[in-house]
Every structure is written in structure tokens, then in C-alpha cells.
Amino acid sequence: TELAWTLFGDDICSISPPNENIVVNNPSRPWWERYQPISYKICTRSGNENEFRDMVTRCNNVGVRIYVDAVINHMCGEGGGAGTSSTCGSYFNAGNREFPAVPYSGWDFNDGKCKTSSGGIESYNDAYQVRDCRLVGLLDLALEKDYVRTQIANYLNNLIDIGVAGFRLDASKHMWPGDIKAVLDKLHNLNTKWFPGGSRPFIFQEVIDLGGEAITSSEYFGNGRVTEFKYGAKLGTVIRRWNGEKMAYLKNWGEGWGFMPSDRALVFVDNHDNQRGHGAGGSSILTFWDARLYKMAVGFMLAHPYGFTRVMSSYRWPRYFVNGQDVNDWIGPPNNNGVIKEVTINPDTTCGNDWVCEHRWRQIRNMVIFRNVVDGQPFQNWWDNGSNQVAFGRGNKGFIVFNNDDWSLSTTLQTGLPGGTYCDVISGDKINGNCTGIKVYVSSDGKAQFSISNSAEDPFIAIHADSKL
């Protein structure tokens, strides 16, 4: 696996919460149990602290950085019961707010601060509720207390010292920005074994802001990047051609669509929540289940300069829709009696055992390389046919063409690239100076002829400086 991440230039891997969580048996071991902490011991179905250290060390040694999903807003649900039904066997009593493995007690939760009758969030028009009350019944930590901040910082610092490079702060909308800052101010610099002295952890905060609520993403910009959930929701609508949307409208994609500033945005086509109908974005979200459109969306995202991009890597589960709802959306990763299955690698470098490994699909891994090659280059040479055929370049380093119409594309376009023969990295690979896919001939004036059938397996073409033959 180290080979895949380094060869394709992904550079960063964002992982599931590594700390001890509640064990849920009804339904049987759902993925979301990992978002219900019991302690800050590194001990989950993914492995123990020694195995985690080994993974982080091996990844750092080949230049792959690890970002951890940090669940620090809450502990388990109020109905979690009492006992040792936890991934490391730590005792807890949810009803009494007792988590001795941290330790937290009743004094460390927001029960007294929340003003709703239920103790849960009842209205997203009230910022106090959203941050001081329980999110879907999850026990809300009192992050205004220095003691609580210190427990969280100790956990994150343990991860930093092990070699972790950054954090996704889960449920950031449900924490006060100032409380997050107070925790971040306690964090160590990154481990100098792998990072320059004085390096700070990369922070991105999960804030779902689709507009119309009391809380906005901009409140969190001072702490780091913020998830831009409008991105995948809108891009899905465009690529699906819903509501009269067309790719021609993507000419001013980014801030022009009402998104946050590019240097604050963490963007993605789908994530672990909304690929199964949770979180934000609804049915427009594209996922691996819609592979043809999904590859186009991810290709567009990786070619476009807006935001800091994240690619999803999933597992399959048996979807079963009842009245438009997937009743199996809870199902956890592929497993044998609760033990997570190995990620086997097929001869074509994709994955087996129901692991989807989108990051290994040729079209996606090659677009990750494209993004690295064109980094810092201006967005230019936009072309569209007024419908769903579009193209654009990144300086003199890369060019991409899409045909999402119901008819073929055949046209000559200005690529901005130096003359020569290029290998399309969507239909194939450049291997030992040869191209296994479509060849694109760029003349000395930068122009090239493109033909893309609307029935092509992947109706887009991408060429870049490193795919020149």
C-alpha cells in the first residue's frame, strides 16, 4: 500500500478515528460507532497503539502524511449504557457521564449549559443550542473547561508525537471557534524526525454550512481550513445535469458560485457521510456507485485550482432502498465476524474484498498526478459549447476536456501546452515512453484536435507536461 500512495503522489492519507469507541451490536458494528468515543486510548478495530505507530512510521518514511479524524466534541450517546462494551474494554457509564479511562465525569459535560428541554439540539437557528446541546444524543463535552481542553490536547499531542501531520476536527460546527483555538494553542509542533522544525499540524474543520443557519463557516477560518460541503452538492447537480445545470456554467467555479475563499476550503466530491445519505448534499452527491459520472467529477475537481482537494476511498456495502432511503446505510467495513477484512490488491492494482479504493482507479490516481504537475499554474484557455462540453488548461502544464453531452465532441482547442505528442492519462498510462491510451497531438501553436464520443467509457481527456511522449 505504501507503494500505491507514493507512486501516485497522493502524499496524504486521512484516517478514521483511532481512539477507543463504543461497541454497538444493534445494528451489528456500524461504521458510526467510531464517532462515539469512550477514551483516548489508541485502540479500535483498525488496531492498537503499536500497530498505529507502525503505520504512521512506515507512511512517514515514504513521504505519506497521516491526518487523523479527531472526535473531540462529544463522547458516546446518552443511551450508551454502562459496562465495558468498548473496543479496548474500558469501563464507562453513559447515564452517569462517567468515562474513567480519560477520566471524565459529570462536571465535564454541557448538560447544565444546554437550554433546550430535551437536552438535544432542536433548532439550527440558535448557535448556542448547536454548540452547547447534544448532537443526536451524543454527550456534549464542556470545551470551555481547561481540564477538558487539556485531556483533548494530550490525546492530539500523543498523535503528533507519534508522527501524525494534521487533524480533521469532527463536528466543528458544534464547538465554539474560540474553544477549538484554545485546544489548538496547546498542540505540539510536528515531530522533527519527519518535519521541519516549527511545523504546525494541518487543521481542517468539519462545518456543514449550506446557508440559512445561525452558524457560518467563516467563523472558523482563523483556526484553519473548513469543509466546503456546497462543492460536492453543486458539482453533483451539474454533472448529473439536474435543474437545468450544465458544465458550461462551471466557467466561474469556486468563489463565483458562493463558495468560501479557496485558501480556506477543503473540498471533495463525496465523503463517508454523504456517500450514504448522511451529512449534507442529499441525492445529488456523486459516489463510486455512479462510477462514470463520479470519475468526471473527481477529474474536474483535481484539475481545477479551487480549494485543497480530498479523494474518497470507500468500501462496498449491500445497499437496500426503501422509500428512497438506504436501510443498510449503517453497515460497517468488510469483515469476518467483526474482524475487518484485509485490503487485497488485484493484478490491475485495484482492490478486492469489497474495498473500493477509488484512489487506485487509473483515472483518479492519474488526475492526482495531474494536480501535482499543474500546481500553482493559472486557470486559463476555458472553452465550452454552451452545453456540457467544456475544456480548460492550467498554464503551460496541463489541459483537460470533458464531453458530458448526449452527442460526440470533435473540435480543435488551444491547450496552452508546448508542441508534441501527449498521452491521455484517463484512457491509459505513459509507460516506458509509450502510451497505452489515446494520443493527443499538440501543434507548435498549442492547438490540438480532440474527439470524444458520448458513449466513451470515460468521456474526458487529460494531458500534462509529464505525460508528453
SULLINHU-V955953 format. One record per backbone hydrogen bond with DSSP energy under -1.0 kcal/mol. NH is the residue of the N-H (numbers start at 1). CO is the residue of the C=O. E is the energy in kcal/mol with one decimal. If there is no record, write none. Layout:
NH;CO;E  NH;CO;E
This chain:
5;1;-2.1  6;2;-2.2  7;3;-3.0  8;4;-2.1  10;5;-1.6  12;10;-1.3  13;65;-3.3  15;67;-2.8  20;41;-2.3  22;36;-2.2  23;85;-2.9  29;24;-2.7  31;330;-1.8  33;30;-1.4  34;31;-1.5  35;32;-1.6  36;33;-1.6  38;20;-2.4  39;20;-1.3  43;41;-1.2  44;47;-2.3  47;44;-1.4  52;48;-2.4  53;49;-2.8  54;50;-2.1  55;51;-2.2  56;52;-2.7  57;53;-2.6  58;54;-2.7  59;55;-2.5  60;56;-2.8  61;57;-2.3  62;59;-1.1  63;60;-1.7  64;59;-3.0  65;11;-3.9  67;13;-2.5  68;166;-2.5  69;15;-1.2  70;168;-3.1  75;139;-1.9  78;137;-2.6  80;77;-2.0  83;92;-2.6  86;84;-2.4  87;21;-2.4  92;83;-1.9  93;98;-2.7  94;81;-2.8  97;94;-1.2  98;93;-2.7  99;104;-2.7  102;99;-2.2  104;99;-1.5  108;105;-2.4  109;106;-1.2  110;140;-2.7  113;110;-1.2  114;110;-2.0  121;134;-2.2  130;126;-2.0  131;127;-1.5  132;128;-2.6  133;129;-2.1  134;119;-2.4  138;135;-3.1  139;76;-2.6  141;73;-2.2  142;108;-2.7  143;141;-1.5  145;142;-1.9  149;145;-2.4  150;146;-2.5  151;147;-2.0  152;148;-2.3  153;149;-2.8  154;150;-2.6  155;151;-1.8  156;152;-2.6  157;153;-3.0  158;154;-1.9  159;155;-1.7  160;156;-2.5  161;157;-2.8  162;158;-1.5  163;159;-1.1  164;159;-2.4  165;66;-2.7  166;66;-1.1  167;202;-2.7  168;68;-2.6  169;204;-2.8  170;70;-1.9  170;168;-1.1  172;206;-1.0  173;206;-1.3  174;171;-1.5  175;172;-2.1  180;176;-2.1  181;177;-2.5  182;178;-2.0  183;179;-1.7  184;180;-2.8  185;181;-2.5  186;183;-1.5  187;184;-1.7  190;199;-2.8  194;191;-1.7  195;191;-1.9  199;196;-1.7  202;165;-2.3  204;167;-2.4  205;225;-2.4  206;169;-2.5  207;205;-1.1  214;124;-2.0  219;216;-1.3  220;217;-2.6  221;218;-1.1  223;220;-1.8  225;203;-2.1  226;264;-3.0  227;205;-2.4  228;266;-2.4  231;228;-1.1  233;229;-1.3  234;230;-2.8  235;231;-2.7  236;232;-2.1  237;233;-1.4  238;234;-2.2  239;235;-2.9  240;236;-2.1  242;237;-2.4  245;242;-2.6  248;387;-2.2  249;246;-1.8  250;247;-2.3  251;248;-1.2  253;250;-2.1  257;254;-2.4  258;255;-2.2  259;254;-1.2  264;261;-2.2  266;226;-2.2  267;308;-2.5  275;271;-1.9  276;273;-1.7  278;273;-2.2  284;281;-1.0  285;282;-1.2  290;287;-2.1  294;290;-3.0  295;291;-2.5  296;292;-1.2  297;293;-2.4  298;294;-2.9  299;295;-2.3  300;296;-2.7  301;297;-2.5  302;298;-2.6  303;299;-1.6  304;300;-1.9  308;265;-2.4  310;267;-1.9  316;354;-3.1  319;317;-1.4  322;325;-3.1  325;322;-1.9  327;320;-2.7  329;326;-1.6  331;328;-1.9  336;339;-2.7  339;336;-2.1  341;334;-3.1  344;342;-1.1  346;350;-3.4  349;346;-2.2  352;344;-2.7  355;352;-1.8  356;314;-2.1  357;314;-1.1  360;357;-2.7  361;358;-1.5  365;361;-3.2  366;362;-2.5  368;364;-1.7  369;365;-1.7  370;366;-2.1  371;367;-2.4  372;368;-1.9  373;369;-2.4  374;370;-2.4  377;374;-2.6  380;393;-2.5  383;391;-2.6  385;389;-1.7  390;402;-1.3  391;383;-2.4  392;400;-2.0  393;380;-3.6  394;398;-2.6  395;378;-1.9  397;394;-2.1  399;463;-2.6  400;392;-2.5  401;461;-2.7  402;390;-3.4  403;459;-2.8  404;388;-2.9  409;452;-2.6  411;450;-2.2  413;448;-2.8  415;446;-2.8  420;442;-2.8  422;440;-3.2  423;467;-2.7  424;438;-2.8  425;462;-2.5  431;434;-2.9  434;431;-2.1  436;429;-2.5  440;422;-2.9  442;420;-3.1  443;447;-3.0  446;443;-2.4  448;413;-2.2  450;411;-3.1  452;409;-2.3  456;453;-1.5  460;458;-2.0  461;401;-2.3  463;399;-2.6  465;397;-2.5  467;464;-2.4  468;465;-1.0  469;421;-3.3
